[in-house]
Amino acid sequence: MTPMTSMARFQTGPRSSQGGATLVVGLVLLLVLTVLGVSGMNTATMQLQMAANTQFQQDAFQMTEDAVDIVIGTRNYGTGAATLLDWTGAPDYDRRALTTYRGNTPVPDAAYSASEVEAFHFDIQAWGKGPRNATSNQVQSFYVIGRAL
C-alpha cells in the first residue's frame, strides 16, 4: 500500500473542511439563551419585589385609615387634652392616632338659636406601618355637631 492510497481513504470530502463550526455556533447560541434566561429571571424577581413593596405601602395606608376609623367609631376624642390611640406592638401591621381639639364654631339652625348648637372641630394625625418598614402618615379633620358648652 502506498501512502497516497491510505490518505485518500480518510478524506471524506466537504465535511472535513467544517473544522467544528457547528459545535462553536451551538455553544454560542446556548450562551446567548442562558444570558437571556438569567436576565429574565432577574427582571421577574425585581418586578415581584416592586409589587410586594407597593402592597406593603398600601397595607400601611390602610392601617392609617383604620386608626382614623377607630378614633371616630369609638368616639375617642374630647375637648380637653389631646387623646392618643397608641401602637399595639404588632411587628408588621400597626397603627397610631393623635386626636387634637381645634375649637368650635356656632351653627345657625332654624330649630335652635345660634348659641345652642356648635360644631366642635378636631384633627386626627394618624400613622400606620406595614412589613418591610412601609409607613404612612396622614392628617384628617372632622367636626361634630353638639350643644354649646
C-alpha positions in Angstrom: 0.0 0.0 0.0 1.3 3.4 -0.9 1.0 6.4 1.3 -1.2 8.1 -1.3 -4.0 5.5 -1.1 -4.1 5.4 2.7 -4.6 9.3 2.8 -7.4 9.1 0.3 -9.2 6.6 2.4 -9.6 9.0 5.4 -10.6 12.1 3.4 -14.4 12.4 3.3 -14.9 15.4 1.1 -16.6 18.8 2.1 -17.3 17.6 5.7 -13.7 17.8 6.7 -13.4 21.5 5.9 -16.0 22.5 8.6 -13.5 22.1 11.4 -16.1 22.1 14.3 -18.1 25.2 13.3 -21.3 23.5 14.3 -20.1 23.0 17.8 -18.9 26.6 18.1 -22.2 28.0 16.8 -24.2 25.7 19.1 -22.2 26.8 22.1 -22.6 30.5 21.3 -26.4 30.1 20.9 -26.6 28.2 24.2 -24.6 31.0 25.9 -27.0 33.6 24.4 -30.0 31.7 25.6 -28.5 31.3 29.1 -27.9 35.0 29.4 -31.4 35.8 28.3 -32.8 33.3 30.8 -30.8 34.7 33.7 -31.7 38.3 32.7 -35.4 37.3 32.5 -35.3 35.8 36.0 -33.6 38.9 37.4 -36.3 41.1 35.9 -39.1 38.9 37.2 -37.6 38.9 40.7 -37.3 42.7 40.6 -40.9 43.0 39.5 -42.1 40.8 42.3 -40.2 42.9 44.9 -41.7 46.1 43.4 -45.2 44.6 43.6 -44.7 43.4 47.1 -43.4 46.9 48.2 -46.4 48.5 46.7 -48.7 46.1 48.5 -46.9 46.8 51.8 -47.2 50.5 51.3 -50.9 50.0 50.6 -51.2 48.0 53.8 -49.6 50.8 55.8 -52.0 53.3 54.3 -54.9 51.0 55.2 -53.6 50.8 58.8 -53.6 54.6 58.9 -57.2 54.7 57.7 -58.0 52.1 60.3 -56.6 54.3 63.1 -58.8 57.2 61.9 -61.9 54.9 61.8 -61.2 53.6 65.3 -61.0 57.1 66.7 -64.2 58.3 65.1 -66.0 55.0 65.6 -65.2 54.7 69.3 -65.7 58.5 69.8 -62.2 58.6 71.4 -61.9 62.4 71.4 -62.9 65.3 73.6 -62.5 69.0 74.1 -59.8 68.5 76.8 -56.3 67.3 76.2 -55.2 65.5 73.0 -56.1 61.8 73.0 -53.8 59.1 71.8 -54.6 55.7 70.2 -51.2 54.1 70.8 -49.3 51.4 69.0 -50.4 47.9 69.8 -46.9 46.5 69.4 -47.6 44.3 66.4 -44.3 43.6 64.5 -45.7 44.1 61.0 -49.1 45.8 61.0 -49.8 48.6 63.5 -51.4 52.0 63.8 -51.4 55.1 65.9 -53.6 58.2 66.1 -53.4 61.5 67.9 -56.6 63.5 68.1 -56.5 67.2 68.9 -59.4 69.6 69.6 -59.1 72.7 67.4 -62.1 74.8 68.5 -65.7 75.3 68.0 -68.0 77.5 65.8 -71.6 78.3 66.2 -74.1 76.6 63.8 -77.1 78.5 62.8 -80.2 76.3 62.8 -83.9 77.3 62.5 -84.8 75.0 65.4 -82.1 76.4 67.7 -80.6 79.7 68.4 -77.0 80.2 67.2 -75.7 80.0 70.8 -77.3 76.5 71.5 -75.6 74.4 68.7 -71.9 74.4 67.8 -69.6 72.5 65.6 -66.6 71.0 67.5 -63.6 70.7 65.2 -60.9 68.0 65.6 -57.8 66.9 63.8 -56.5 63.3 63.7 -52.9 62.7 62.8 -52.6 59.0 62.1 -49.6 56.8 61.4 -49.6 53.3 60.0 -46.9 50.7 59.4 -46.6 47.6 57.3 -44.0 45.0 56.6 -40.5 46.0 55.3 -40.7 49.3 57.1 -43.6 50.6 54.9 -45.1 53.7 56.7 -47.9 56.0 56.1 -48.9 59.3 57.7 -52.0 61.4 57.2 -54.0 64.2 58.9 -57.7 64.2 58.7 -60.1 66.8 60.2 -63.7 66.3 61.2 -66.3 68.1 63.2 -69.2 67.0 65.5 -72.4 69.0 65.9 -73.4 69.3 69.6 -74.9 71.5 72.2 -72.8 74.5 73.1 -70.5 74.3 76.2 
